[in-house]
């Protein structure tokens, strides 16, 4: 019983859900722009001192997040609803230690990002990818959790040049007025879809988007359990080891650290 309670608490903190996410984007906590974060306060982690970043969004918002690691491949991480870049922290640190450069960002009006009244989630992913390319080799992998996966798939379909790879964790077919199912037929980058079989509706959606994606470099991994989004990579529960291995193997195949 204590183990079950602990897992649930972690899932709630990560903003996970075993059911579909809300039909629209999460509401910002306040209409006022948040004050710029200080380097020492990012996710409350002293190891991130000096790792805070800010960069322009496509529609005027100043987006924030953190950048860890070095290397020729940058992983751009987009969070799920009711979560921020901090939800990726343990996994981001692990990938940085493995030789990747990792940029985790907050969507417009959330976390450390300021708000603009216009723009879409996919615009924020595109802006983060552009920022990632300015300081690295230009090689980026886009990874999104739930609504972040929807935005990531849409942004990847429109990017020139395309990303080295795309990974969707429990991505809905549509979110916030944007349709990933309409976008994935235009994808030219390798794509991995991961979802849990017990995560209501999301496994079927992953199958449908995989089937609509062209080319031979697409891959679908459905794991046991009901974990959702970043929880597939960041907690210990049924399905997590298989999901983590699938993502690690796909990264080694499509975009090994350089």
C-alpha positions as a Markdown table, in Angstrom:
| # | Residue | x | y | z |
|---|---|---|---|---|
| 1 | Unk | 0.0 | 0.0 | 0.0 |
| 2 | Unk | 2.8 | 2.4 | 0.8 |
| 3 | Unk | 4.4 | 1.7 | -2.6 |
| 4 | Unk | 1.2 | 2.3 | -4.4 |
| 5 | Unk | 0.7 | 5.6 | -2.6 |
| 6 | Unk | 4.2 | 6.8 | -3.4 |
| 7 | Unk | 3.9 | 6.0 | -7.0 |
| 8 | Unk | 0.6 | 7.9 | -7.2 |
| 9 | Unk | 2.2 | 10.9 | -5.6 |
| 10 | Unk | 5.0 | 10.9 | -8.1 |
| 11 | Unk | 2.5 | 10.7 | -10.9 |
| 12 | Unk | 0.5 | 13.6 | -9.7 |
| 13 | Unk | 3.6 | 15.7 | -9.3 |
| 14 | Unk | 4.6 | 14.9 | -12.8 |
| 15 | Unk | 1.2 | 16.0 | -14.2 |
| 16 | Unk | 0.4 | 12.5 | -15.5 |
| 17 | Unk | -3.0 | 11.1 | -16.1 |
| 18 | Unk | -4.3 | 7.7 | -16.9 |
| 19 | Unk | -7.1 | 9.4 | -18.9 |
| 20 | Unk | -7.1 | 11.9 | -21.8 |
| 21 | Unk | -5.6 | 15.3 | -21.0 |
| 22 | Unk | -7.9 | 18.4 | -21.1 |
| 23 | Unk | -9.1 | 19.5 | -24.5 |
| 24 | Unk | -7.2 | 22.8 | -24.4 |
| 25 | Unk | -3.9 | 24.0 | -23.0 |
| 26 | Unk | -3.4 | 24.3 | -19.3 |
| 27 | Unk | -4.2 | 27.8 | -17.9 |
| 28 | Unk | -1.3 | 29.9 | -16.6 |
| 29 | Unk | -1.2 | 30.5 | -12.9 |
| 30 | Unk | -1.4 | 34.2 | -13.3 |
| 31 | Unk | -2.1 | 36.7 | -16.1 |
| 32 | Unk | 1.0 | 38.6 | -15.1 |
| 33 | Unk | 4.4 | 37.7 | -16.6 |
| 34 | Unk | 6.4 | 35.6 | -14.1 |
| 35 | Unk | 9.6 | 37.2 | -13.0 |
| 36 | Unk | 12.7 | 35.9 | -14.7 |
| 37 | Unk | 14.1 | 32.8 | -12.9 |
| 38 | Unk | 17.4 | 33.0 | -11.2 |
| 39 | Unk | 20.0 | 30.4 | -12.1 |
| 40 | Unk | 20.1 | 29.0 | -8.6 |
| 41 | Unk | 16.4 | 28.5 | -8.3 |
| 42 | Unk | 15.7 | 26.3 | -11.4 |
| 43 | Unk | 13.6 | 23.3 | -10.2 |
| 44 | Unk | 15.0 | 24.0 | -6.8 |
| 45 | Unk | 18.2 | 22.1 | -7.7 |
| 46 | Unk | 21.6 | 23.6 | -6.9 |
| 47 | Unk | 23.1 | 21.4 | -9.6 |
| 48 | Unk | 21.3 | 23.6 | -12.1 |
| 49 | Unk | 23.0 | 26.8 | -11.0 |
| 50 | Unk | 24.1 | 28.6 | -14.1 |
| 51 | Unk | 22.0 | 26.3 | -16.3 |
| 52 | Unk | 18.9 | 28.4 | -16.7 |
| 53 | Unk | 18.2 | 29.7 | -20.2 |
| 54 | Unk | 15.8 | 32.2 | -21.8 |
| 55 | Unk | 15.1 | 32.5 | -25.6 |
| 56 | Unk | 12.5 | 34.2 | -27.8 |
| 57 | Unk | 9.3 | 32.4 | -28.8 |
| 58 | Unk | 7.9 | 32.8 | -32.2 |
| 59 | Unk | 5.0 | 35.0 | -31.2 |
| 60 | Unk | 6.7 | 37.3 | -28.6 |
| 61 | Unk | 6.8 | 35.2 | -25.5 |
| 62 | Unk | 10.2 | 34.8 | -23.8 |
| 63 | Unk | 10.5 | 31.1 | -23.1 |
| 64 | Unk | 12.6 | 29.7 | -20.3 |
| 65 | Unk | 14.0 | 26.4 | -19.2 |
| 66 | Unk | 17.4 | 24.8 | -18.5 |
| 67 | Unk | 20.3 | 23.5 | -20.6 |
| 68 | Unk | 22.5 | 20.7 | -19.3 |
| 69 | Unk | 25.3 | 18.6 | -20.8 |
| 70 | Unk | 27.5 | 19.1 | -23.9 |
| 71 | Unk | 27.8 | 17.3 | -27.2 |
| 72 | Unk | 26.9 | 17.3 | -30.8 |
| 73 | Unk | 23.3 | 16.2 | -30.3 |
| 74 | Unk | 20.7 | 18.3 | -28.4 |
| 75 | Unk | 17.6 | 16.6 | -27.0 |
| 76 | Unk | 14.7 | 19.1 | -26.8 |
| 77 | Unk | 12.2 | 18.1 | -24.2 |
| 78 | Unk | 8.6 | 19.4 | -24.2 |
| 79 | Unk | 6.5 | 18.8 | -21.0 |
| 80 | Unk | 3.0 | 17.5 | -20.6 |
| 81 | Unk | 0.0 | 19.4 | -19.3 |
| 82 | Unk | 0.2 | 20.6 | -15.7 |
| 83 | Unk | 3.9 | 20.0 | -15.7 |
| 84 | Unk | 7.0 | 22.0 | -16.4 |
| 85 | Unk | 10.6 | 21.4 | -17.6 |
| 86 | Unk | 11.3 | 20.1 | -14.1 |
| 87 | Unk | 9.3 | 17.0 | -14.8 |
| 88 | Unk | 12.1 | 15.8 | -17.0 |
| 89 | Unk | 14.9 | 16.6 | -14.6 |
| 90 | Unk | 16.1 | 13.1 | -13.5 |
| 91 | Unk | 16.0 | 11.8 | -17.1 |
| 92 | Unk | 17.6 | 15.0 | -18.5 |
| 93 | Unk | 20.6 | 14.6 | -16.1 |
| 94 | Unk | 21.0 | 11.0 | -17.1 |
| 95 | Unk | 21.1 | 11.8 | -20.8 |
| 96 | Unk | 23.6 | 14.7 | -20.1 |
| 97 | Unk | 25.8 | 12.2 | -18.3 |
| 98 | Unk | 25.5 | 9.9 | -21.3 |
| 99 | Unk | 27.0 | 12.6 | -23.7 |
| 100 | Unk | 23.9 | 14.5 | -24.8 |
| 101 | Unk | 23.2 | 18.2 | -24.6 |
| 102 | Unk | 19.7 | 18.6 | -23.2 |
| 103 | Unk | 17.3 | 21.5 | -23.4 |
| 104 | Unk | 14.1 | 21.2 | -21.3 |
| 105 | Unk | 11.7 | 24.2 | -21.7 |
| 106 | Unk | 8.4 | 25.5 | -20.4 |
| 107 | Unk | 5.6 | 26.4 | -22.7 |
| 108 | Unk | 4.3 | 29.9 | -23.2 |
| 109 | Unk | 2.9 | 31.3 | -19.9 |
| 110 | Unk | 4.0 | 28.3 | -17.8 |
| 111 | Unk | 6.9 | 27.6 | -15.4 |
| 112 | Unk | 9.7 | 30.1 | -16.1 |
| 113 | Unk | 8.3 | 31.2 | -19.5 |
| 114 | Unk | 6.5 | 34.5 | -20.0 |
| 115 | Unk | 3.2 | 34.7 | -21.7 |
| 116 | Unk | 2.1 | 35.9 | -25.2 |
| 117 | Unk | -1.5 | 36.1 | -26.1 |
| 118 | Unk | -1.0 | 34.4 | -29.5 |
| 119 | Unk | 0.8 | 31.4 | -30.7 |
| 120 | Unk | 0.5 | 27.6 | -30.5 |
| 121 | Unk | 2.4 | 24.9 | -28.5 |
| 122 | Unk | 4.1 | 23.8 | -31.7 |
| 123 | Unk | 5.5 | 27.3 | -32.1 |
| 124 | Unk | 7.2 | 27.0 | -28.7 |
| 125 | Unk | 8.7 | 23.6 | -29.8 |
| 126 | Unk | 10.0 | 25.1 | -33.0 |
| 127 | Unk | 11.5 | 28.1 | -31.1 |
| 128 | Unk | 13.2 | 25.7 | -28.6 |
| 129 | Unk | 14.6 | 23.7 | -31.5 |
| 130 | Unk | 15.9 | 26.8 | -33.2 |
| 131 | Unk | 17.5 | 27.9 | -30.0 |
| 132 | Unk | 19.1 | 24.5 | -29.5 |
| 133 | Unk | 20.6 | 24.6 | -32.9 |
| 134 | Unk | 22.3 | 28.0 | -32.3 |
| 135 | Unk | 24.7 | 26.6 | -29.6 |
| 136 | Unk | 25.2 | 23.0 | -30.8 |
| 137 | Unk | 26.1 | 21.2 | -34.0 |
| 138 | Unk | 22.6 | 21.8 | -35.3 |
| 139 | Unk | 21.5 | 18.2 | -34.7 |
| 140 | Unk | 18.4 | 18.0 | -32.6 |
| 141 | Unk | 16.0 | 15.3 | -31.4 |
| 142 | Unk | 12.5 | 16.4 | -30.3 |
| 143 | Unk | 11.0 | 14.5 | -27.5 |
| 144 | Unk | 7.5 | 15.3 | -26.1 |
| 145 | Unk | 5.3 | 14.0 | -23.3 |
| 146 | Unk | 1.6 | 13.9 | -23.9 |
| 147 | Unk | 0.4 | 17.4 | -25.1 |
| 148 | Unk | 4.2 | 18.1 | -25.5 |
| 149 | Unk | 4.3 | 15.1 | -27.9 |
| 150 | Unk | 1.4 | 16.5 | -29.9 |
| 151 | Unk | 3.2 | 19.8 | -30.3 |
| 152 | Unk | 6.5 | 18.1 | -31.0 |
| 153 | Unk | 5.1 | 16.0 | -33.9 |
| 154 | Unk | 3.5 | 19.0 | -35.5 |
| 155 | Unk | 6.6 | 21.1 | -35.2 |
| 156 | Unk | 8.8 | 18.3 | -36.5 |
| 157 | Unk | 6.6 | 18.0 | -39.6 |
| 158 | Unk | 7.3 | 21.6 | -40.5 |
| 159 | Unk | 11.0 | 21.9 | -39.6 |
| 160 | Unk | 13.6 | 22.6 | -42.2 |
| 161 | Unk | 16.0 | 20.8 | -41.9 |
| 162 | Unk | 14.1 | 18.1 | -40.1 |
| 163 | Unk | 15.2 | 16.9 | -36.7 |
| 164 | Unk | 17.4 | 13.8 | -36.4 |
| 165 | Unk | 14.6 | 12.0 | -34.7 |
| 166 | Unk | 11.3 | 12.5 | -32.9 |
| 167 | Unk | 9.9 | 10.6 | -29.9 |
| 168 | Unk | 6.3 | 10.8 | -28.7 |
| 169 | Unk | 5.5 | 9.6 | -25.2 |
| 170 | Unk | 1.7 | 9.1 | -24.8 |
| 171 | Unk | 0.9 | 11.8 | -27.4 |
| 172 | Unk | -2.8 | 12.7 | -28.0 |
| 173 | Unk | -3.9 | 12.9 | -31.6 |
| 174 | Unk | -4.9 | 16.5 | -31.1 |
| 175 | Unk | -4.5 | 19.2 | -28.4 |
| 176 | Unk | -5.1 | 22.9 | -28.1 |
| 177 | Unk | -6.6 | 23.2 | -31.5 |
| 178 | Unk | -3.7 | 21.4 | -33.2 |
| 179 | Unk | -3.8 | 18.0 | -34.8 |
| 180 | Unk | -0.8 | 15.7 | -34.7 |
| 181 | Unk | -2.8 | 13.0 | -36.7 |
| 182 | Unk | -3.0 | 15.5 | -39.6 |
| 183 | Unk | 0.7 | 16.4 | -39.3 |
| 184 | Unk | 2.4 | 13.0 | -39.1 |
| 185 | Unk | 1.9 | 12.0 | -42.8 |
| 186 | Unk | 4.3 | 14.9 | -43.6 |
| 187 | Unk | 7.0 | 13.7 | -41.3 |
| 188 | Unk | 10.4 | 12.8 | -42.9 |
| 189 | Unk | 12.4 | 12.2 | -39.6 |
| 190 | Unk | 12.5 | 8.9 | -37.8 |
| 191 | Unk | 9.7 | 8.7 | -35.3 |
| 192 | Unk | 9.2 | 6.5 | -32.2 |
| 193 | Unk | 5.8 | 6.3 | -30.6 |
| 194 | Unk | 5.7 | 4.9 | -27.0 |
| 195 | Unk | 2.5 | 4.4 | -24.9 |
| 196 | Unk | 1.3 | 2.1 | -22.2 |
| 197 | Unk | -1.4 | -0.4 | -23.1 |
| 198 | Unk | -3.5 | 0.5 | -20.0 |
| 199 | Unk | -3.3 | 4.2 | -20.5 |
| 200 | Unk | -6.9 | 4.7 | -21.8 |
| 201 | Unk | -7.0 | 5.7 | -25.4 |
| 202 | Unk | -3.4 | 6.6 | -25.8 |
| 203 | Unk | -2.2 | 3.2 | -27.0 |
| 204 | Unk | -4.8 | 3.3 | -29.7 |
| 205 | Unk | -3.8 | 6.8 | -30.6 |
| 206 | Unk | -0.1 | 5.8 | -30.8 |
| 207 | Unk | -1.0 | 3.0 | -33.2 |
| 208 | Unk | -3.1 | 5.3 | -35.4 |
| 209 | Unk | -0.4 | 7.9 | -35.6 |
| 210 | Unk | 2.3 | 5.3 | -36.3 |
| 211 | Unk | 0.1 | 3.9 | -39.1 |
| 212 | Unk | -0.3 | 7.3 | -40.6 |
| 213 | Unk | 3.4 | 8.1 | -40.5 |
| 214 | Unk | 5.3 | 7.4 | -43.8 |
| 215 | Unk | 8.6 | 5.6 | -44.3 |
| 216 | Unk | 10.4 | 2.6 | -42.7 |
| 217 | Unk | 12.0 | 4.5 | -39.9 |
| 218 | Unk | 8.9 | 4.8 | -37.8 |
| 219 | Unk | 8.5 | 2.5 | -34.7 |
| 220 | Unk | 5.8 | 1.7 | -32.2 |
| 221 | Unk | 6.4 | 0.4 | -28.7 |
| 222 | Unk | 3.4 | -0.4 | -26.5 |
| 223 | Unk | 4.4 | -1.4 | -22.9 |
| 224 | Unk | 2.4 | -3.0 | -20.1 |
| 225 | Unk | 0.9 | -0.8 | -17.3 |
| 226 | Unk | -0.8 | 2.6 | -17.4 |
| 227 | Unk | 2.1 | 5.1 | -17.0 |
| 228 | Unk | 1.7 | 8.3 | -19.0 |
| 229 | Unk | 4.1 | 10.8 | -20.5 |
| 230 | Unk | 7.3 | 11.5 | -18.7 |
| 231 | Unk | 6.4 | 8.9 | -16.0 |
| 232 | Unk | 7.4 | 6.2 | -18.6 |
| 233 | Unk | 11.0 | 7.4 | -18.2 |
| 234 | Unk | 11.2 | 8.9 | -14.7 |
| 235 | Unk | 9.6 | 6.5 | -12.2 |
| 236 | Unk | 9.8 | 2.8 | -11.3 |
| 237 | Unk | 6.6 | 1.0 | -12.2 |
| 238 | Unk | 5.2 | -1.5 | -14.6 |
| 239 | Unk | 6.2 | -0.7 | -18.2 |
| 240 | Unk | 8.9 | 1.9 | -17.3 |
| 241 | Unk | 12.0 | -0.3 | -17.9 |
| 242 | Unk | 10.7 | -1.4 | -21.3 |
| 243 | Unk | 9.8 | 2.2 | -22.3 |
| 244 | Unk | 13.2 | 3.5 | -21.1 |
| 245 | Unk | 15.0 | 0.8 | -23.1 |
| 246 | Unk | 13.0 | 1.6 | -26.2 |
| 247 | Unk | 13.9 | 5.3 | -26.0 |
| 248 | Unk | 17.5 | 4.6 | -25.2 |
| 249 | Unk | 17.8 | 2.1 | -28.1 |
| 250 | Unk | 16.1 | 4.4 | -30.5 |
| 251 | Unk | 18.4 | 7.3 | -29.6 |
| 252 | Unk | 21.5 | 5.1 | -30.1 |
| 253 | Unk | 20.2 | 4.1 | -33.5 |
| 254 | Unk | 19.1 | 7.4 | -34.9 |
| 255 | Unk | 21.1 | 10.0 | -33.0 |
| 256 | Unk | 24.0 | 8.6 | -30.9 |
| 257 | Unk | 25.8 | 11.2 | -28.7 |
| 258 | Unk | 28.7 | 12.9 | -30.6 |
